[in-house]
Amino acid sequence: MMKKWIFILSGLLAVQFILTAAVTLTGEDYEAFQAEEKVLSFDKKEVDGLRIEDGTDSVSLKKQEGKWLLPESGDFPANQSSVEQLLGKLATLKKGWPVAKTRSALRRFKVDEEQFERKLVLLSGDEAQATLYVGTSPGFRKVHIRPANGDEVYAVMFNTWDAAAKADEWIDKDVLTLDESDVDRVEMPGVVLHWKDGKPKVADLGEKEQTNEKESRSLLGKLAKLRIQSLMGTGAKPEYQQDKSAFEVKITRKGGEILNYRFSKSEGASYYILKRSDLDHYFKVAEYTLNPIKETTREKLVQAKSEKTSSEPTGDKGVEKKSSTRP
């Protein structure tokens, strides 16, 4: 009886060794396969177009003269780094073992031609270099994907939100940015600020007033780095209330160019609408972005002269002259 149990246990142990070896070998094959084969085959340098769909919305991006633009939004500049990062990620996606290989499984993982979370088409001219379907998520920052030239479904590390299908997610939100050293003059309600010898000066200072340099530079920084939230189109609409301007700013650049900023607000809106004189589009600007600028009054930009400053002698005044009388 004892020999029988020893025989059975020995057999179970042998089976366990075989299963362990099989799993180990399979894992090694998986790693090797994952490291060698790319999901998509395309030349990143040749890609000059990108179309993204999510079943409801879609967006197109086009590369012209080395810059990514949004042709459906009047060739508005796109966020260059976001586009390049997405293309770089797609170029490096690697295949693991397929989680499915049948046509019937494509709808379940939402990677078929009719049902998907994202459809990405990489273009060279009008010709598609590669098409990828992005579907359900099996875990954090992982998605099921399928290249259009096959039925295999893979699970890869990818963030679906990096492939947004709305234009506002791709626009360059820093399009209003100015070089602070290029600004010569700022005019706001009750405030005129100009630069002299690289320093800000409030206009029409009184005898006992001087410029608060810290607050003045802070104002310039807010204006020079003003960010937009989204595009409002190129045509004025009555609801924009631009004829009832809520706030205006004029910036003169050192070359003489004048930029007029006209902010308005629709009734009940929690944002401002901006039209800048050198750009065709109207923009949405967040309240929390503009309010600190609006709240900057002349009183904040001016401070009383310090006792040291007001008592400093000018020219030869206050300097005791040595007597030249000979003894």
C-alpha positions, 0 to 999 in steps of 0.5 A, a space after each residue: 500500500 505504501 509503495 502504491 502511494 509513493 508511486 502516485 505521489 512521484 507521478 504527481 511530482 513529475 507532472 508538476 515539474 512538466 507544467 512548471 517547465 512548460 509555463 517557463 518556456 512559454 513565458 520566455 517565448 512570450 517575452 521574445 515575441 513581445 520584444 521583436 514584433 511591432 504592431 504597426 509597420 510604418 515610416 514615421 518620417 513619411 506620415 504627414 496626416 492623421 485621422 482619429 475617430 471615436 464613433 461620434 467625433 472625429 479629427 484630422 491633423 495635417 503636416 505642412 512645412 514641418 508643422 502639424 495643423 488642424 485643417 478642419 479648424 482653419 489650419 489652426 496650429 496643433 500641439 506639436 509635441 502631443 502629435 509627435 508623442 502619439 506617433 512615437 508611441 504607435 511606432 514602438 507598440 509591440 505585440 504580445 500573444 494574441 488574446 483573440 484571433 477570431 472575427 467573432 471576438 472583434 466586437 466583444 473587444 470593440 476593435 471591429 470596423 463598426 464598433 471601436 473606442 478609437 480608429 487611427 489612420 496614419 496617412 502619407 498624402 492621401 494613402 493610408 500607411 497604417 490603421 489601428 483599432 483601439 478597444 476595451 481596457 483590460 487594466 490600468 493604461 492597457 487597451 485591446 488593439 487590432 491592426 486593420 490588416 489582421 484579425 489578431 487582438 492584442 493587449 498593449 500599454 496605451 492610454 486611449 485619451 492620448 488619441 482624442 477625437 476632438 479638435 480642442 484636445 489637439 490645439 496649441 493652447 499657448 498660441 497667444 504666448 509672447 516673448 516678455 522681452 519683446 513687449 514695449 507697452 501695456 495699456 489696460 483700464 486705468 493702467 499704462 505700463 511701459 518699459 525703459 532700459 529693461 525695467 517696467 515703469 508706470 506712466 504719470 507717477 506722482 512725486 512720491 510714487 514709484 513703480 512696484 517692479 515685482 507686481 508689474 513684472 507679474 502682470 506682464 507674465 500673466 499677459 505674455 503666458 495667457 492660455 486658451 481653453 478652446 476655439 470658438 470659430 472664426 465668425 463673430 456671433 451675437 451671443 459673444 457680446 463683443 459689442 459690449 466688451 467686458 475688458 480690453 488690453 492693448 500691448 505694443 511690441 518693440 517693433 511697433 506692432 499693436 495687439 488688441 485683446 478684446 474680452 467679452 462674456 456671454 450671459 451666464 457663462 463661466 468663461 470669457 471670449 477673446 478676440 485678438 487683433 492679429 488672429 482670425 479665431 475667437 477663443 474661450 479663456 477661463 475665468 480663473 486665467 483672466 480674473 487676476 489680470 482684471 484685478 490688477 489696478 494701478 494701486 497694485 503697480 505703484 508704491 510709495 517712494 522709500 525714504 532712501 529713494 526720496 532723499 537721494 541727492 541729484 547732481 552736486 546738490 547736498 555735497 559739501 564743497 571743500 574750501 579752496 581759500 589759501 591760508 
